[in-house]
């Protein structure tokens, strides 16, 4: 079963909600909360709140392990919500 939030702007960190409007900041265009976001990559570490840079390395703040931003985060939530 596919999650209804999959690829929606409201689940993408590049979509900004301000005063009732949604804007895809990466693409520089207005959109809607239910609109498709072309930059949404489910599970990628770059979408994780726990990703931190330290000493020239990218680390998972939750586990302390080195992470590659395009890898799938071990704390991945398929709904797109960043709960960590």
PDB file of N, CA, C and O in Angstrom:
ATOM      1  N   UNK A   1       0.839  -1.176   0.000  1.00  0.00           N
ATOM      2  CA  UNK A   1       0.000   0.000   0.000  1.00  0.00           C
ATOM      3  C   UNK A   1       0.887   1.243   0.000  1.00  0.00           C
ATOM      4  O   UNK A   1       1.794   1.350   0.826  1.00  0.00           O
ATOM      5  N   UNK A   2       0.643   2.171  -0.899  1.00  0.00           N
ATOM      6  CA  UNK A   2       1.430   3.385  -0.996  1.00  0.00           C
ATOM      7  C   UNK A   2       0.908   4.431  -0.019  1.00  0.00           C
ATOM      8  O   UNK A   2      -0.301   4.618   0.119  1.00  0.00           O
ATOM      9  N   UNK A   3       1.826   5.106   0.655  1.00  0.00           N
ATOM     10  CA  UNK A   3       1.445   6.157   1.581  1.00  0.00           C
ATOM     11  C   UNK A   3       0.903   7.342   0.795  1.00  0.00           C
ATOM     12  O   UNK A   3       1.496   7.737  -0.209  1.00  0.00           O
ATOM     13  N   UNK A   4      -0.211   7.915   1.235  1.00  0.00           N
ATOM     14  CA  UNK A   4      -0.838   9.018   0.505  1.00  0.00           C
ATOM     15  C   UNK A   4       0.020  10.286   0.479  1.00  0.00           C
ATOM     16  O   UNK A   4      -0.216  11.172  -0.343  1.00  0.00           O
ATOM     17  N   UNK A   5       1.013  10.381   1.371  1.00  0.00           N
ATOM     18  CA  UNK A   5       1.889  11.551   1.411  1.00  0.00           C
ATOM     19  C   UNK A   5       3.094  11.431   0.491  1.00  0.00           C
ATOM     20  O   UNK A   5       3.883  12.370   0.389  1.00  0.00           O
ATOM     21  N   UNK A   6       3.252  10.301  -0.176  1.00  0.00           N
ATOM     22  CA  UNK A   6       4.434  10.068  -1.007  1.00  0.00           C
ATOM     23  C   UNK A   6       4.601  11.143  -2.074  1.00  0.00           C
ATOM     24  O   UNK A   6       3.677  11.409  -2.843  1.00  0.00           O
ATOM     25  N   UNK A   7       5.755  11.747  -2.118  1.00  0.00           N
ATOM     26  CA  UNK A   7       6.149  12.801  -3.074  1.00  0.00           C
ATOM     27  C   UNK A   7       5.308  14.067  -3.002  1.00  0.00           C
ATOM     28  O   UNK A   7       5.281  14.838  -3.961  1.00  0.00           O
ATOM     29  N   UNK A   8       4.629  14.297  -1.900  1.00  0.00           N
ATOM     30  CA  UNK A   8       3.847  15.518  -1.755  1.00  0.00           C
ATOM     31  C   UNK A   8       4.737  16.629  -1.208  1.00  0.00           C
ATOM     32  O   UNK A   8       5.685  16.381  -0.463  1.00  0.00           O
ATOM     33  N   UNK A   9       4.413  17.840  -1.591  1.00  0.00           N
ATOM     34  CA  UNK A   9       5.214  18.976  -1.159  1.00  0.00           C
ATOM     35  C   UNK A   9       5.282  19.070   0.358  1.00  0.00           C
ATOM     36  O   UNK A   9       6.320  19.439   0.908  1.00  0.00           O
ATOM     37  N   UNK A  10       4.199  18.744   1.037  1.00  0.00           N
ATOM     38  CA  UNK A  10       4.184  18.889   2.494  1.00  0.00           C
ATOM     39  C   UNK A  10       5.164  17.951   3.195  1.00  0.00           C
ATOM     40  O   UNK A  10       5.446  18.132   4.380  1.00  0.00           O
ATOM     41  N   UNK A  11       5.688  16.947   2.479  1.00  0.00           N
ATOM     42  CA  UNK A  11       6.658  16.040   3.084  1.00  0.00           C
ATOM     43  C   UNK A  11       8.086  16.328   2.630  1.00  0.00           C
ATOM     44  O   UNK A  11       9.014  15.625   3.032  1.00  0.00           O
ATOM     45  N   UNK A  12       8.274  17.343   1.805  1.00  0.00           N
ATOM     46  CA  UNK A  12       9.599  17.642   1.265  1.00  0.00           C
ATOM     47  C   UNK A  12      10.214  18.838   1.975  1.00  0.00           C
ATOM     48  O   UNK A  12       9.546  19.855   2.166  1.00  0.00           O
ATOM     49  N   UNK A  13      11.471  18.730   2.365  1.00  0.00           N
ATOM     50  CA  UNK A  13      12.101  19.824   3.093  1.00  0.00           C
ATOM     51  C   UNK A  13      12.335  21.052   2.225  1.00  0.00           C
ATOM     52  O   UNK A  13      12.618  22.126   2.757  1.00  0.00           O
ATOM     53  N   UNK A  14      12.226  20.930   0.918  1.00  0.00           N
ATOM     54  CA  UNK A  14      12.422  22.065   0.029  1.00  0.00           C
ATOM     55  C   UNK A  14      11.154  22.896  -0.138  1.00  0.00           C
ATOM     56  O   UNK A  14      11.202  23.980  -0.718  1.00  0.00           O
ATOM     57  N   UNK A  15      10.019  22.405   0.361  1.00  0.00           N
ATOM     58  CA  UNK A  15       8.765  23.136   0.243  1.00  0.00           C
ATOM     59  C   UNK A  15       8.525  23.964   1.500  1.00  0.00           C
ATOM     60  O   UNK A  15       8.567  23.455   2.620  1.00  0.00           O
ATOM     61  N   UNK A  16       8.277  25.229   1.289  1.00  0.00           N
ATOM     62  CA  UNK A  16       8.115  26.167   2.395  1.00  0.00           C
ATOM     63  C   UNK A  16       6.678  26.672   2.411  1.00  0.00           C
ATOM     64  O   UNK A  16       6.132  27.079   1.385  1.00  0.00           O
ATOM     65  N   UNK A  17       6.079  26.636   3.596  1.00  0.00           N
ATOM     66  CA  UNK A  17       4.707  27.109   3.757  1.00  0.00           C
ATOM     67  C   UNK A  17       4.751  28.463   4.457  1.00  0.00           C
ATOM     68  O   UNK A  17       5.322  28.592   5.540  1.00  0.00           O
ATOM     69  N   UNK A  18       4.149  29.467   3.834  1.00  0.00           N
ATOM     70  CA  UNK A  18       4.147  30.804   4.408  1.00  0.00           C
ATOM     71  C   UNK A  18       2.861  31.530   4.034  1.00  0.00           C
ATOM     72  O   UNK A  18       2.551  31.698   2.855  1.00  0.00           O
ATOM     73  N   UNK A  19       2.121  31.955   5.044  1.00  0.00           N
ATOM     74  CA  UNK A  19       0.899  32.731   4.850  1.00  0.00           C
ATOM     75  C   UNK A  19      -0.073  32.083   3.861  1.00  0.00           C
ATOM     76  O   UNK A  19      -0.630  32.757   2.994  1.00  0.00           O
ATOM     77  N   UNK A  20      -0.266  30.798   3.997  1.00  0.00           N
ATOM     78  CA  UNK A  20      -1.234  30.085   3.164  1.00  0.00           C
ATOM     79  C   UNK A  20      -0.717  29.639   1.816  1.00  0.00           C
ATOM     80  O   UNK A  20      -1.426  28.944   1.089  1.00  0.00           O
ATOM     81  N   UNK A  21       0.505  30.021   1.459  1.00  0.00           N
ATOM     82  CA  UNK A  21       1.084  29.625   0.176  1.00  0.00           C
ATOM     83  C   UNK A  21       2.185  28.595   0.380  1.00  0.00           C
ATOM     84  O   UNK A  21       2.847  28.575   1.417  1.00  0.00           O
ATOM     85  N   UNK A  22       2.373  27.742  -0.619  1.00  0.00           N
ATOM     86  CA  UNK A  22       3.464  26.773  -0.629  1.00  0.00           C
ATOM     87  C   UNK A  22       4.399  27.115  -1.774  1.00  0.00           C
ATOM     88  O   UNK A  22       3.950  27.394  -2.885  1.00  0.00           O
ATOM     89  N   UNK A  23       5.706  27.094  -1.506  1.00  0.00           N
ATOM     90  CA  UNK A  23       6.707  27.383  -2.526  1.00  0.00           C
ATOM     91  C   UNK A  23       7.772  26.303  -2.485  1.00  0.00           C
ATOM     92  O   UNK A  23       8.285  25.970  -1.416  1.00  0.00           O
ATOM     93  N   UNK A  24       8.109  25.750  -3.657  1.00  0.00           N
ATOM     94  CA  UNK A  24       9.222  24.804  -3.752  1.00  0.00           C
ATOM     95  C   UNK A  24      10.477  25.643  -3.904  1.00  0.00           C
ATOM     96  O   UNK A  24      10.732  26.181  -4.981  1.00  0.00           O
ATOM     97  N   UNK A  25      11.267  25.765  -2.843  1.00  0.00           N
ATOM     98  CA  UNK A  25      12.431  26.652  -2.863  1.00  0.00           C
ATOM     99  C   UNK A  25      13.517  26.172  -3.818  1.00  0.00           C
ATOM    100  O   UNK A  25      14.242  26.993  -4.379  1.00  0.00           O
ATOM    101  N   UNK A  26      13.644  24.874  -4.015  1.00  0.00           N
ATOM    102  CA  UNK A  26      14.680  24.343  -4.902  1.00  0.00           C
ATOM    103  C   UNK A  26      14.375  24.648  -6.361  1.00  0.00           C
ATOM    104  O   UNK A  26      15.278  24.890  -7.162  1.00  0.00           O
ATOM    105  N   UNK A  27      13.098  24.634  -6.690  1.00  0.00           N
ATOM    106  CA  UNK A  27      12.687  24.871  -8.071  1.00  0.00           C
ATOM    107  C   UNK A  27      12.202  26.297  -8.293  1.00  0.00           C
ATOM    108  O   UNK A  27      11.974  26.704  -9.432  1.00  0.00           O
ATOM    109  N   UNK A  28      12.040  27.067  -7.204  1.00  0.00           N
ATOM    110  CA  UNK A  28      11.632  28.454  -7.296  1.00  0.00           C
ATOM    111  C   UNK A  28      10.252  28.653  -7.896  1.00  0.00           C
ATOM    112  O   UNK A  28      10.035  29.584  -8.673  1.00  0.00           O
ATOM    113  N   UNK A  29       9.318  27.781  -7.539  1.00  0.00           N
ATOM    114  CA  UNK A  29       7.977  27.911  -8.109  1.00  0.00           C
ATOM    115  C   UNK A  29       6.918  27.672  -7.033  1.00  0.00           C
ATOM    116  O   UNK A  29       7.120  26.890  -6.105  1.00  0.00           O
ATOM    117  N   UNK A  30       5.791  28.360  -7.177  1.00  0.00           N
ATOM    118  CA  UNK A  30       4.691  28.096  -6.243  1.00  0.00           C
ATOM    119  C   UNK A  30       4.097  26.719  -6.506  1.00  0.00           C
ATOM    120  O   UNK A  30       4.124  26.225  -7.633  1.00  0.00           O
ATOM    121  N   UNK A  31       3.567  26.111  -5.464  1.00  0.00           N
ATOM    122  CA  UNK A  31       2.974  24.786  -5.587  1.00  0.00           C
ATOM    123  C   UNK A  31       1.860  24.650  -4.557  1.00  0.00           C
ATOM    124  O   UNK A  31       1.422  25.650  -3.989  1.00  0.00           O
ATOM    125  N   UNK A  32       1.408  23.463  -4.313  1.00  0.00           N
ATOM    126  CA  UNK A  32       0.368  23.205  -3.313  1.00  0.00           C
ATOM    127  C   UNK A  32       0.844  22.118  -2.372  1.00  0.00           C
ATOM    128  O   UNK A  32       1.732  21.337  -2.715  1.00  0.00           O
ATOM    129  N   UNK A  33       0.255  22.063  -1.185  1.00  0.00           N
ATOM    130  CA  UNK A  33       0.703  21.071  -0.202  1.00  0.00           C
ATOM    131  C   UNK A  33       0.578  19.654  -0.736  1.00  0.00           C
ATOM    132  O   UNK A  33       1.384  18.789  -0.393  1.00  0.00           O
ATOM    133  N   UNK A  34      -0.429  19.406  -1.576  1.00  0.00           N
ATOM    134  CA  UNK A  34      -0.625  18.083  -2.149  1.00  0.00           C
ATOM    135  C   UNK A  34       0.032  17.914  -3.497  1.00  0.00           C
ATOM    136  O   UNK A  34      -0.094  16.861  -4.122  1.00  0.00           O
ATOM    137  N   UNK A  35       0.742  18.950  -3.959  1.00  0.00           N
ATOM    138  CA  UNK A  35       1.404  18.879  -5.249  1.00  0.00           C
ATOM    139  C   UNK A  35       2.659  18.024  -5.209  1.00  0.00           C
ATOM    140  O   UNK A  35       3.261  17.843  -4.150  1.00  0.00           O
ATOM    141  N   UNK A  36       3.044  17.509  -6.340  1.00  0.00           N
ATOM    142  CA  UNK A  36       4.236  16.673  -6.418  1.00  0.00           C
ATOM    143  C   UNK A  36       5.486  17.527  -6.328  1.00  0.00           C
ATOM    144  O   UNK A  36       5.575  18.581  -6.957  1.00  0.00           O
ATOM    145  N   UNK A  37       6.435  17.075  -5.555  1.00  0.00           N
ATOM    146  CA  UNK A  37       7.706  17.776  -5.412  1.00  0.00           C
ATOM    147  C   UNK A  37       8.789  16.979  -6.130  1.00  0.00           C
ATOM    148  O   UNK A  37       9.093  15.851  -5.742  1.00  0.00           O
ATOM    149  N   UNK A  38       9.361  17.553  -7.160  1.00  0.00           N
ATOM    150  CA  UNK A  38      10.373  16.866  -7.944  1.00  0.00           C
ATOM    151  C   UNK A  38      11.668  16.603  -7.205  1.00  0.00           C
ATOM    152  O   UNK A  38      12.462  15.765  -7.633  1.00  0.00           O
ATOM    153  N   UNK A  39      11.898  17.304  -6.099  1.00  0.00           N
ATOM    154  CA  UNK A  39      13.124  17.114  -5.330  1.00  0.00           C
ATOM    155  C   UNK A  39      12.950  16.129  -4.171  1.00  0.00           C
ATOM    156  O   UNK A  39      13.915  15.837  -3.463  1.00  0.00           O
ATOM    157  N   UNK A  40      11.751  15.621  -3.971  1.00  0.00           N
ATOM    158  CA  UNK A  40      11.515  14.706  -2.855  1.00  0.00           C
ATOM    159  C   UNK A  40      12.169  13.366  -3.123  1.00  0.00           C
ATOM    160  O   UNK A  40      11.815  12.675  -4.078  1.00  0.00           O
ATOM    161  N   UNK A  41      13.123  12.999  -2.280  1.00  0.00           N
ATOM    162  CA  UNK A  41      13.790  11.700  -2.408  1.00  0.00           C
ATOM    163  C   UNK A  41      13.593  10.936  -1.118  1.00  0.00           C
ATOM    164  O   UNK A  41      14.290  11.192  -0.137  1.00  0.00           O
ATOM    165  N   UNK A  42      12.668  10.012  -1.100  1.00  0.00           N
ATOM    166  CA  UNK A  42      12.339   9.334   0.148  1.00  0.00           C
ATOM    167  C   UNK A  42      13.513   8.573   0.743  1.00  0.00           C
ATOM    168  O   UNK A  42      14.196   7.805   0.066  1.00  0.00           O
ATOM    169  N   UNK A  43      13.722   8.809   2.018  1.00  0.00           N
ATOM    170  CA  UNK A  43      14.726   8.073   2.758  1.00  0.00           C
ATOM    171  C   UNK A  43      16.140   8.585   2.647  1.00  0.00           C
ATOM    172  O   UNK A  43      17.023   8.065   3.329  1.00  0.00           O
ATOM    173  N   UNK A  44      16.400   9.595   1.809  1.00  0.00           N
ATOM    174  CA  UNK A  44      17.778  10.057   1.676  1.00  0.00           C
ATOM    175  C   UNK A  44      18.215  10.783   2.944  1.00  0.00           C
ATOM    176  O   UNK A  44      17.427  11.488   3.576  1.00  0.00           O
ATOM    177  N   UNK A  45      19.469  10.600   3.300  1.00  0.00           N
ATOM    178  CA  UNK A  45      19.992  11.171   4.540  1.00  0.00           C
ATOM    179  C   UNK A  45      19.899  12.691   4.556  1.00  0.00           C
ATOM    180  O   UNK A  45      19.787  13.284   5.629  1.00  0.00           O
ATOM    181  N   UNK A  46      19.942  13.337   3.389  1.00  0.00           N
ATOM    182  CA  UNK A  46      19.891  14.794   3.372  1.00  0.00           C
ATOM    183  C   UNK A  46      18.565  15.312   3.901  1.00  0.00           C
ATOM    184  O   UNK A  46      18.472  16.483   4.271  1.00  0.00           O
ATOM    185  N   UNK A  47      17.536  14.473   3.948  1.00  0.00           N
ATOM    186  CA  UNK A  47      16.237  14.880   4.468  1.00  0.00           C
ATOM    187  C   UNK A  47      16.089  14.611   5.961  1.00  0.00           C
ATOM    188  O   UNK A  47      15.036  14.882   6.539  1.00  0.00           O
ATOM    189  N   UNK A  48      17.120  14.089   6.580  1.00  0.00           N
ATOM    190  CA  UNK A  48      17.046  13.699   7.988  1.00  0.00           C
ATOM    191  C   UNK A  48      17.443  14.863   8.895  1.00  0.00           C
ATOM    192  O   UNK A  48      18.463  15.510   8.660  1.00  0.00           O
ATOM    193  N   UNK A  49      16.644  15.132   9.928  1.00  0.00           N
ATOM    194  CA  UNK A  49      16.951  16.207  10.879  1.00  0.00           C
ATOM    195  C   UNK A  49      18.235  15.938  11.657  1.00  0.00           C
ATOM    196  O   UNK A  49      18.842  16.871  12.182  1.00  0.00           O
ATOM    197  N   UNK A  50      18.655  14.683  11.740  1.00  0.00           N
ATOM    198  CA  UNK A  50      19.811  14.324  12.549  1.00  0.00           C
ATOM    199  C   UNK A  50      21.141  14.446  11.816  1.00  0.00           C
ATOM    200  O   UNK A  50      22.193  14.195  12.404  1.00  0.00           O
ATOM    201  N   UNK A  51      21.111  14.828  10.541  1.00  0.00           N
ATOM    202  CA  UNK A  51      22.342  14.931   9.764  1.00  0.00           C
ATOM    203  C   UNK A  51      23.111  16.183  10.179  1.00  0.00           C
ATOM    204  O   UNK A  51      22.562  17.284  10.172  1.00  0.00           O
ATOM    205  N   UNK A  52      24.398  16.009  10.543  1.00  0.00           N
ATOM    206  CA  UNK A  52      25.225  17.134  10.974  1.00  0.00           C
ATOM    207  C   UNK A  52      26.587  17.066  10.298  1.00  0.00           C
ATOM    208  O   UNK A  52      27.064  15.993   9.928  1.00  0.00           O
ATOM    209  N   UNK A  53      27.200  18.229  10.148  1.00  0.00           N
ATOM    210  CA  UNK A  53      28.565  18.289   9.621  1.00  0.00           C
ATOM    211  C   UNK A  53      29.511  18.543  10.775  1.00  0.00           C
ATOM    212  O   UNK A  53      29.257  19.397  11.624  1.00  0.00           O
ATOM    213  N   UNK A  54      30.601  17.801  10.802  1.00  0.00           N
ATOM    214  CA  UNK A  54      31.566  17.941  11.878  1.00  0.00           C
ATOM    215  C   UNK A  54      32.957  17.582  11.376  1.00  0.00           C
ATOM    216  O   UNK A  54      33.189  16.462  10.922  1.00  0.00           O
ATOM    217  N   UNK A  55      33.869  18.523  11.456  1.00  0.00           N
ATOM    218  CA  UNK A  55      35.253  18.261  11.056  1.00  0.00           C
ATOM    219  C   UNK A  55      35.388  17.836   9.608  1.00  0.00           C
ATOM    220  O   UNK A  55      36.239  17.008   9.285  1.00  0.00           O
ATOM    221  N   UNK A  56      34.559  18.391   8.727  1.00  0.00           N
ATOM    222  CA  UNK A  56      34.621  18.044   7.314  1.00  0.00           C
ATOM    223  C   UNK A  56      33.923  16.741   6.965  1.00  0.00           C
ATOM    224  O   UNK A  56      33.953  16.313   5.811  1.00  0.00           O
ATOM    225  N   UNK A  57      33.298  16.109   7.943  1.00  0.00           N
ATOM    226  CA  UNK A  57      32.563  14.867   7.704  1.00  0.00           C
ATOM    227  C   UNK A  57      31.081  15.095   7.929  1.00  0.00           C
ATOM    228  O   UNK A  57      30.686  15.996   8.668  1.00  0.00           O
ATOM    229  N   UNK A  58      30.269  14.280   7.292  1.00  0.00           N
ATOM    230  CA  UNK A  58      28.830  14.298   7.508  1.00  0.00           C
ATOM    231  C   UNK A  58      28.486  13.130   8.411  1.00  0.00           C
ATOM    232  O   UNK A  58      28.803  11.980   8.107  1.00  0.00           O
ATOM    233  N   UNK A  59      27.838  13.434   9.520  1.00  0.00           N
ATOM    234  CA  UNK A  59      27.528  12.405  10.510  1.00  0.00           C
ATOM    235  C   UNK A  59      26.038  12.339  10.795  1.00  0.00           C
ATOM    236  O   UNK A  59      25.322  13.332  10.664  1.00  0.00           O
ATOM    237  N   UNK A  60      25.585  11.166  11.184  1.00  0.00           N
ATOM    238  CA  UNK A  60      24.234  11.001  11.692  1.00  0.00           C
ATOM    239  C   UNK A  60      24.281  11.395  13.166  1.00  0.00           C
ATOM    240  O   UNK A  60      24.950  10.743  13.967  1.00  0.00           O
ATOM    241  N   UNK A  61      23.569  12.464  13.519  1.00  0.00           N
ATOM    242  CA  UNK A  61      23.579  12.940  14.892  1.00  0.00           C
ATOM    243  C   UNK A  61      22.980  11.960  15.873  1.00  0.00           C
ATOM    244  O   UNK A  61      23.296  12.004  17.062  1.00  0.00           O
ATOM    245  N   UNK A  62      22.121  11.075  15.400  1.00  0.00           N
ATOM    246  CA  UNK A  62      21.471  10.102  16.273  1.00  0.00           C
ATOM    247  C   UNK A  62      22.376   8.917  16.594  1.00  0.00           C
ATOM    248  O   UNK A  62      22.400   8.433  17.725  1.00  0.00           O
ATOM    249  N   UNK A  63      23.130   8.447  15.578  1.00  0.00           N
ATOM    250  CA  UNK A  63      23.965   7.257  15.779  1.00  0.00           C
ATOM    251  C   UNK A  63      25.448   7.583  15.914  1.00  0.00           C
ATOM    252  O   UNK A  63      26.215   6.777  16.442  1.00  0.00           O
ATOM    253  N   UNK A  64      25.861   8.772  15.435  1.00  0.00           N
ATOM    254  CA  UNK A  64      27.272   9.154  15.464  1.00  0.00           C
ATOM    255  C   UNK A  64      28.066   8.573  14.317  1.00  0.00           C
ATOM    256  O   UNK A  64      29.267   8.823  14.214  1.00  0.00           O
ATOM    257  N   UNK A  65      27.428   7.800  13.449  1.00  0.00           N
ATOM    258  CA  UNK A  65      28.124   7.175  12.326  1.00  0.00           C
ATOM    259  C   UNK A  65      28.250   8.147  11.156  1.00  0.00           C
ATOM    260  O   UNK A  65      27.407   9.026  10.976  1.00  0.00           O
ATOM    261  N   UNK A  66      29.314   7.982  10.360  1.00  0.00           N
ATOM    262  CA  UNK A  66      29.482   8.793   9.165  1.00  0.00           C
ATOM    263  C   UNK A  66      28.390   8.426   8.160  1.00  0.00           C
ATOM    264  O   UNK A  66      28.040   7.256   8.011  1.00  0.00           O
ATOM    265  N   UNK A  67      27.857   9.437   7.474  1.00  0.00           N
ATOM    266  CA  UNK A  67      26.741   9.214   6.553  1.00  0.00           C
ATOM    267  C   UNK A  67      27.035   9.868   5.214  1.00  0.00           C
ATOM    268  O   UNK A  67      27.733  10.879   5.145  1.00  0.00           O
ATOM    269  N   UNK A  68      26.505   9.291   4.168  1.00  0.00           N
ATOM    270  CA  UNK A  68      26.566   9.869   2.830  1.00  0.00           C
ATOM    271  C   UNK A  68      25.181  10.425   2.536  1.00  0.00           C
ATOM    272  O   UNK A  68      24.189   9.712   2.683  1.00  0.00           O
ATOM    273  N   UNK A  69      25.097  11.688   2.122  1.00  0.00           N
ATOM    274  CA  UNK A  69      23.801  12.363   2.023  1.00  0.00           C
ATOM    275  C   UNK A  69      22.808  11.688   1.086  1.00  0.00           C
ATOM    276  O   UNK A  69      21.600  11.845   1.265  1.00  0.00           O
ATOM    277  N   UNK A  70      23.278  10.949   0.103  1.00  0.00           N
ATOM    278  CA  UNK A  70      22.357  10.300  -0.822  1.00  0.00           C
ATOM    279  C   UNK A  70      22.028   8.859  -0.433  1.00  0.00           C
ATOM    280  O   UNK A  70      21.266   8.183  -1.123  1.00  0.00           O
ATOM    281  N   UNK A  71      22.604   8.394   0.672  1.00  0.00           N
ATOM    282  CA  UNK A  71      22.260   7.061   1.175  1.00  0.00           C
ATOM    283  C   UNK A  71      20.895   7.108   1.830  1.00  0.00           C
ATOM    284  O   UNK A  71      20.388   8.187   2.137  1.00  0.00           O
ATOM    285  N   UNK A  72      20.295   5.943   2.049  1.00  0.00           N
ATOM    286  CA  UNK A  72      19.030   5.879   2.768  1.00  0.00           C
ATOM    287  C   UNK A  72      19.325   5.916   4.255  1.00  0.00           C
ATOM    288  O   UNK A  72      20.142   5.146   4.760  1.00  0.00           O
ATOM    289  N   UNK A  73      18.649   6.820   4.950  1.00  0.00           N
ATOM    290  CA  UNK A  73      18.843   6.984   6.388  1.00  0.00           C
ATOM    291  C   UNK A  73      18.275   5.777   7.138  1.00  0.00           C
ATOM    292  O   UNK A  73      17.181   5.305   6.830  1.00  0.00           O
ATOM    293  N   UNK A  74      19.020   5.288   8.114  1.00  0.00           N
ATOM    294  CA  UNK A  74      18.549   4.126   8.875  1.00  0.00           C
ATOM    295  C   UNK A  74      17.335   4.476   9.733  1.00  0.00           C
ATOM    296  O   UNK A  74      16.633   3.580  10.201  1.00  0.00           O
ATOM    297  N   UNK A  75      17.082   5.760   9.942  1.00  0.00           N
ATOM    298  CA  UNK A  75      15.919   6.204  10.711  1.00  0.00           C
ATOM    299  C   UNK A  75      14.779   6.643   9.798  1.00  0.00           C
ATOM    300  O   UNK A  75      13.875   7.359  10.230  1.00  0.00           O
ATOM    301  N   UNK A  76      14.820   6.223   8.558  1.00  0.00           N
ATOM    302  CA  UNK A  76      13.853   6.621   7.529  1.00  0.00           C
ATOM    303  C   UNK A  76      12.415   6.305   7.926  1.00  0.00           C
ATOM    304  O   UNK A  76      12.092   5.181   8.311  1.00  0.00           O
ATOM    305  N   UNK A  77      11.565   7.314   7.823  1.00  0.00           N
ATOM    306  CA  UNK A  77      10.143   7.162   8.056  1.00  0.00           C
ATOM    307  C   UNK A  77       9.450   7.288   6.701  1.00  0.00           C
ATOM    308  O   UNK A  77       9.462   8.373   6.119  1.00  0.00           O
ATOM    309  N   UNK A  78       8.845   6.219   6.176  1.00  0.00           N
ATOM    310  CA  UNK A  78       8.261   6.251   4.832  1.00  0.00           C
ATOM    311  C   UNK A  78       7.201   7.321   4.619  1.00  0.00           C
ATOM    312  O   UNK A  78       6.901   7.657   3.473  1.00  0.00           O
ATOM    313  N   UNK A  79       6.631   7.863   5.674  1.00  0.00           N
ATOM    314  CA  UNK A  79       5.612   8.894   5.499  1.00  0.00           C
ATOM    315  C   UNK A  79       6.237  10.230   5.134  1.00  0.00           C
ATOM    316  O   UNK A  79       5.527  11.158   4.746  1.00  0.00           O
ATOM    317  N   UNK A  80       7.556  10.341   5.253  1.00  0.00           N
ATOM    318  CA  UNK A  80       8.218  11.586   4.929  1.00  0.00           C
ATOM    319  C   UNK A  80       8.349  12.525   6.110  1.00  0.00           C
ATOM    320  O   UNK A  80       9.005  13.562   6.007  1.00  0.00           O
ATOM    321  N   UNK A  81       7.743  12.183   7.212  1.00  0.00           N
ATOM    322  CA  UNK A  81       7.828  13.041   8.380  1.00  0.00           C
ATOM    323  C   UNK A  81       9.178  12.848   9.051  1.00  0.00           C
ATOM    324  O   UNK A  81       9.640  11.721   9.229  1.00  0.00           O
ATOM    325  N   UNK A  82       9.795  13.937   9.415  1.00  0.00           N
ATOM    326  CA  UNK A  82      11.099  13.875  10.061  1.00  0.00           C
ATOM    327  C   UNK A  82      10.894  13.867  11.573  1.00  0.00           C
ATOM    328  O   UNK A  82      10.783  14.927  12.189  1.00  0.00           O
ATOM    329  N   UNK A  83      10.844  12.706  12.159  1.00  0.00           N
ATOM    330  CA  UNK A  83      10.450  12.576  13.562  1.00  0.00           C
ATOM    331  C   UNK A  83      11.628  12.431  14.510  1.00  0.00           C
ATOM    332  O   UNK A  83      11.434  12.302  15.719  1.00  0.00           O
ATOM    333  N   UNK A  84      12.837  12.448  13.987  1.00  0.00           N
ATOM    334  CA  UNK A  84      14.005  12.281  14.868  1.00  0.00           C
ATOM    335  C   UNK A  84      14.682  13.589  15.142  1.00  0.00           C
ATOM    336  O   UNK A  84      15.678  13.629  15.863  1.00  0.00           O
TER     337      UNK A  84
END
